[in-house]
Amino acid sequence: MQRKAVYSFLIYIHNQRYIAKKLSRKLNRLFYFILILVIIFSCGCNNNNQNIVKEIHIGLHNNNELKVQLDVSTRKNAMVSVVYWADSIKNEVFTTNEISKNALEHRLVLCNIIPESNYSYKLILYQNGRVDTSQTYHFKSVALPIWLQDQFKYACNQPELLPQNFKDGFMLLNKKETPGTAFIVDYKGRLRWYQVIETTGLKVVNFTKDKTILTILGRNDEPTSYGSEIMEFDMLGDTLIHLKKGQGDFVNTIHHEILKNDKRQLVTIFEDKKVFDLSSIGGSKSDTVSSDGIIVMDSTGKKIWQWSVFDVVNPLSDPNILKNKKDWTHANSLSYDLDSNYLISFYNTGQIWKVDSKTGKLIWKYGKGGDFKIPANGNFSESHAVHINADGDLMFFDNGVQKEQSQVFAMKLDQKNKTATTQIHISLPPVIYNARMGSAYRIDKNNILCCCSKRHIAVLVNNDGKLIWTLEMAVPPYRVIFLNKDQLAPWLQF
């Protein structure tokens, strides 16, 4: 009776999403640990309900070699989950993320799959207050297709210097050309998860707090990082949102960034074109200037909020506007300051702006001709992946076109007195100079993951600029995002 009571409680809170909403991450992990212990050691292999299982069909989920789908039929209504393990690593036991509903037909998806490996699994059957395990079944995972093999190659001459959280974590990156692909790899360059969109490229990807992938989709004939679709899919590869330009208020080309705010609304950069009279400086009375804006939409494409560079700056203020009008500012990243206002970076102006997320007011400019006094060791020419790091500093990847050497900066800003202090300044080796795209994110206090997109390489450097690890990539991703193990649990684990 005690065992039944434990299971009743565990399954109840699981199906009610109680864990995700009310319990801490530690209690969430404790739940799965208790579940596995109860299944393996308490339930044993009671076969009184063994005849509940009618048949099992096994195959790939969404035609993905790293996701195995079990379609289970039961003779009586039951709830089902799966415990599984690779035969070569028997001390690592996984459980499916979901317990099926009380029914006759059940779809269960196994993640953490290693290609070409032998697996064993047991069904856990819950029916009428009774819990039983099935016999042990077996399958062999299939090989990755040729085009997914040998995409990533890592090198590390001093593995003892690799931080443990980096070895436990993962990296998210993307393939921009059709067929578009989102990849998650581990530090050894092993492909651990992927999702393919056959008809279009994945121009930009981001990982949300909901443990989903949010992406901008674009055709090959659209510029790099520009697209006309938004898609969100979960870790099973199932589509949650798919918006196309022309739906609702989604009428502009979008580019370079896609986020979800705390209200689960979509936030992205859009291409804004406006006609101006530039005849006073040698142009025409109806010249089109292309700049950028920020738009917030709900999941149906309804506009919630919108802002444009044209709201706060007149193109006539730029003496070179006739030369620059086709791509005046070229916004390339968007994030939030600690006060929830926007930080948006512009490649062509060498500036980072802070914009009030409610009023649209321009709060300050940082960079060339901006509002801050920048120290000599803090000068930069272009910026990508601008964000606030764990120390509250403004961090970004500098393409370094003027010096033909890319850099990483973290600056502590005194926003009241408009001064800046350099906290991190790393000059990357000239051989991996990266003129376009790129990123730099801290993975801990002492190490930074950098992406040099044009060079097809990601590197881990310490605060002294020492290269610890490299990953050569067959594709040039827009950026590489580090994800710690908690962000991906229980979908991916070591």
Phi, psi and omega in degrees: 000322178298319180297318179296320180295318178300314182293321179301316180293314181299314182290324179299309183291330178295309184289336178273005182059024183296324184298306186298329186268328190244332186262155177286169178300322181296319178291328177298313178296322179297323178302310181293325178296313179297319180302313181295317179298316180297317181298309189282318189260328182271314184287328183064222182229057180290119186256015181298329180255018185300328183283001175296323183287120180270306178201159179229129173246134183238139180193193180270143175269126182054033178057036185245122186293345181259008177227120181255128181253131173252123172256109187251130173252133177243150182285336178230158177302132180204166170251141188225139167225176184228135169252131185213160182201152173282134183298334181279346181226070189289343180277356177251102182252132181244156174233148178299147185291337181240150166256130185294161177288163179290105187197184178264336181243137186222133174246121182231137184243129180260124176254190182062029184276132175262128181300148175052049180230150177275134182234153171234152179205159175230143172274140174252119188248125179242120182209125175053044178077008182244142179236130179222155173254148177278181169293170178275127177252167184221152170205165175241127179289154185269167179283153172291147175297157184306319186291345177260354180275148175056037177278337187224138181224120182257159176217138179205108182280340180229074184300338180293344179272350181288127178294146183297322181294333177288319178292331179276344187265191185217171178229136178254130177211176190219158171250122189278336184270157177289135355285133181289145183219136168258131181243144164236123183236159175264182187291343176269007179078012179279131178287119184252340181198145175204160176216130183249137169246110191293329193264353184203168179271155173263100188286323181213140175233152176214154179253129186262168176294341178275007181061046176234164176256126179246131188217154169262127178258143179206153178285164178296332182275359173272148183302160177306130178071006176254145180203181184223018177217153174236132177225141172234130175226155183272183184287349173274353181089006180277135184284130179256321179222138172214104179249142177239147178308130184110343177275128178058230180266009178277087187241350182252156170295138180247163185195153164070340182202141174215125184228166166240130178274185185293343177266010181062028174270155182273133181233126183210167175266137177237155178277120183248124179243135181216145181269132179230154173272104180253019184295334181291342179241021176100001178267199179259175179283347180222067177271137177269125177250131179256124178223211189222161176211176177242133176231139176245126181230158171274184187289351177260358182093008177283131182286130177258322184201148180211145179216150178224150173305324181295343178290336188236345181223135176269127180305333180294345178285347179264113181297343181255022187297328179297325178283325189260000192298334182286338177203075193295310188247321179057071174295141184223358173202154182215133179205188183243140168283173183296338179266013176074008172276162188277144167244122182230132183253150182233119183293315189285339179257350182065035183230157171237129181249149169250126185236133178296124186284354178253312185266340184081004180294138175282114186276314175198165173240138177238130179126209183301123178065020183272197187267349185257146169277117186257131179294160183301325181274012179243008182290137178220164181248320177222158181223147173224160175052048180287130181199169174264123183275184186297338178269002182082014180265152176282114185241143180197163174263126178261120180296328175068042184297322182297320180265352187054043175208123183279153185220166174237134180232145164226122186239132174270118184260132168265095189288339178283313183266358177058049174236159182225142177236131182284121177261321177225131173217109181238125173266116180285156181304137181305332183294340177248027174307132189231103188285332182227156179059195177111166181200163175209119180227135175289136174258342172198191186293335189246354188224147186229133176265120182244143175243122174252085192304311184295338179266000179057042183214143169243145182226148171254122179237151174270179184295343177271359180087007179283128177283124182256328190204147177224151175227112175276137187236138179288338180247153175264091182290158177295318177203169174237125184251128177276134177237125179282168187297329180292327180295329184257351178290144000269011186293317178232135179212161171264000000 
